């Protein structure tokens, strides 16, 4: 899906996307692009449900670094698969 910003820099998401993923998103800046990630009503609870005790003994900075590296690898793999 491709979207352009308006004169004020806003991006409008289609209704079906908002219904599926919600109204609030986190914008993540990566080296080659930005990504939108839906924010749970209770983000901390959503993270706990998704990963269980995987966060034990890990600092927030370590978790952020791991997440950014993982996303970057996924994007690079997708670009390679598309032949871009």
C-alpha positions in Angstrom: 0.0 0.0 0.0 1.3 3.4 -0.9 0.2 6.7 0.8 1.3 10.3 0.4 1.3 13.0 3.0 -0.9 16.0 2.7 0.4 19.6 2.9 0.6 19.3 6.7 2.5 16.0 6.6 -0.4 13.8 7.6 -0.9 10.3 6.3 -4.5 8.9 6.2 -4.9 5.2 6.7 -7.9 3.5 5.1 -10.8 2.5 7.3 -10.1 -1.2 7.0 -6.6 -0.8 8.2 -7.7 1.3 11.2 -10.4 -1.3 12.0 -7.8 -4.1 11.9 -4.9 -2.5 13.6 -6.4 0.4 15.6 -6.1 4.2 15.7 -2.7 4.6 17.4 0.7 3.8 16.0 4.3 4.1 16.9 6.6 5.5 14.2 9.9 3.7 14.1 12.8 5.4 12.2 15.2 2.9 10.6 18.3 3.6 8.5 16.4 3.3 5.2 12.8 4.0 6.0 10.1 4.5 8.7 7.6 1.9 9.9 4.3 2.1 11.6 3.5 -0.3 14.4 0.1 -0.4 16.1 0.0 0.5 19.8 -2.0 -1.8 22.1 -4.4 -0.2 24.5 -2.1 -1.4 27.2 1.3 -1.8 25.4 3.1 -3.3 28.4 0.4 -6.0 28.8 0.5 -6.6 25.0 4.2 -7.1 25.1 4.0 -9.5 28.1 1.3 -11.5 26.3 3.4 -11.8 23.2 6.7 -12.8 24.7 6.0 -14.1 28.2 9.2 -14.0 30.3 11.6 -13.3 27.4 12.3 -9.8 28.7 13.8 -11.1 32.0 17.3 -10.0 32.7 17.4 -7.7 29.6 17.7 -3.9 29.7 15.3 -1.7 27.7 18.2 -0.5 25.6 19.2 -4.1 24.8 15.6 -4.9 23.8 15.4 -1.8 21.6 18.7 -2.6 19.9 17.6 -6.2 19.2 14.2 -5.1 17.8 15.8 -2.5 15.5 18.3 -5.1 14.2 15.6 -7.7 13.7 13.4 -5.2 11.7 16.4 -4.1 9.6 17.2 -7.7 8.7 13.5 -8.4 7.8 13.4 -5.3 5.6 16.7 -6.2 3.9 15.5 -9.7 3.2 12.3 -8.4 1.8 14.1 -5.9 -0.5 16.4 -8.8 -1.6 13.5 -11.0 -2.4 11.8 -8.3 -4.5 15.0 -7.7 -6.4 15.1 -3.9 -5.5 
